[in-house]
Amino acid sequence: MVPLDWIDEMNELGDDEDEIYAGPDDVEAFDRAEGHGLLIVGFGPDYWLVQNSHGPGWGNGGYARFTRAQVHGRFLINDGWAPAGTYEDFNGDPYPTI
């Protein structure tokens, strides 16, 4: 589990499994953020694969990809790590990992 600043637009993440959430366009969105936590279940070269407690109606079956790059000079997820293994999406297809 990793803490992050939950931004309202994260509620609207869709089911596009290729989408990588790159953070808010407006830096002031971080000022309105609420504390939240996500479970990192995998990663790729430029994203964290996260599972949310909001259930399968959020993101892609309860999962989303968050950028590992800085957004407005800060990271969306700090000090993240993922256990070794193979991770599958809600359909049983493997997510690519490095």
C-alpha positions as CSV (number, residue, x, y, z in Angstrom):
1,M,0.0,0.0,0.0
2,V,1.3,3.4,-0.9
3,P,-0.1,6.8,0.1
4,L,-0.9,9.4,-2.5
5,D,-2.8,12.6,-2.9
6,W,-6.2,11.7,-4.4
7,I,-7.3,14.2,-7.0
8,D,-11.0,14.3,-8.0
9,E,-10.3,13.5,-11.7
10,M,-8.9,10.1,-10.6
11,N,-12.5,9.1,-10.0
12,E,-13.1,9.4,-13.8
13,L,-10.3,7.0,-15.0
14,G,-11.8,4.9,-17.7
15,D,-11.4,1.3,-18.8
16,D,-8.7,2.0,-21.5
17,E,-6.0,-0.4,-20.5
18,D,-3.4,1.5,-22.6
19,E,-4.0,4.8,-20.7
20,I,-1.4,6.0,-18.3
21,Y,-2.7,8.6,-15.9
22,A,-0.2,11.4,-16.2
23,G,-1.5,13.6,-13.4
24,P,-3.6,16.8,-13.3
25,D,-3.2,19.6,-15.9
26,D,-3.5,22.1,-13.1
27,V,-0.9,22.1,-10.4
28,E,-3.4,23.6,-7.9
29,A,-5.3,20.3,-8.0
30,F,-2.7,19.0,-5.6
31,D,-3.8,21.7,-3.1
32,R,-7.4,20.3,-3.2
33,A,-6.3,16.6,-2.9
34,E,-7.4,14.2,-0.2
35,G,-5.2,11.5,1.3
36,H,-5.7,8.0,-0.1
37,G,-3.9,4.7,-0.6
38,L,-3.4,2.3,-3.5
39,L,-1.8,-1.1,-3.8
40,I,1.0,-1.4,-6.3
41,V,0.6,-4.7,-8.1
42,G,3.0,-4.3,-11.0
43,F,5.0,-1.8,-13.1
44,G,6.3,-1.1,-16.6
45,P,9.1,1.0,-17.9
46,D,7.1,4.2,-17.4
47,Y,4.1,3.4,-15.1
48,W,3.0,1.8,-11.8
49,L,0.1,-0.7,-12.1
50,V,-2.2,0.0,-9.2
51,Q,-5.3,-1.5,-7.7
52,N,-7.8,0.6,-5.9
53,S,-10.2,-0.3,-3.2
54,H,-13.1,1.3,-5.2
55,G,-13.8,-2.0,-6.8
56,P,-14.1,-3.1,-10.5
57,G,-16.2,-0.1,-11.5
58,W,-13.1,2.1,-11.2
59,G,-10.5,2.3,-14.0
60,N,-9.9,-0.9,-15.9
61,G,-11.7,-3.5,-13.7
62,G,-10.3,-1.8,-10.5
63,Y,-6.8,-1.2,-11.9
64,A,-5.0,1.7,-13.5
65,R,-1.6,2.7,-14.7
66,F,-0.1,5.8,-13.1
67,T,3.0,7.5,-14.5
68,R,6.3,7.0,-12.8
69,A,7.5,10.4,-14.1
70,Q,7.3,13.7,-12.2
71,V,4.2,15.7,-12.6
72,H,4.5,19.4,-11.8
73,G,7.8,18.7,-10.0
74,R,6.5,15.9,-7.9
75,F,5.8,12.2,-8.2
76,L,2.2,10.9,-8.0
77,I,3.5,7.8,-6.0
78,N,6.6,8.1,-3.9
79,D,8.7,5.2,-2.6
80,G,6.7,2.6,-4.6
81,W,7.8,-1.0,-5.1
82,A,6.1,-4.1,-6.5
83,P,6.7,-7.7,-5.5
84,A,8.2,-9.9,-8.3
85,G,5.7,-12.0,-10.2
86,T,3.3,-12.0,-13.1
87,Y,0.3,-9.8,-13.0
88,E,-2.9,-10.2,-15.0
89,D,-5.7,-7.8,-15.8
90,F,-9.3,-8.4,-15.0
91,N,-9.6,-10.6,-18.2
92,G,-6.7,-12.8,-17.2
93,D,-4.3,-11.2,-19.8
94,P,-0.8,-10.5,-18.5
95,Y,0.3,-6.9,-18.0
96,P,3.7,-6.2,-19.4
97,T,6.4,-5.8,-16.8
98,I,10.2,-5.1,-16.8
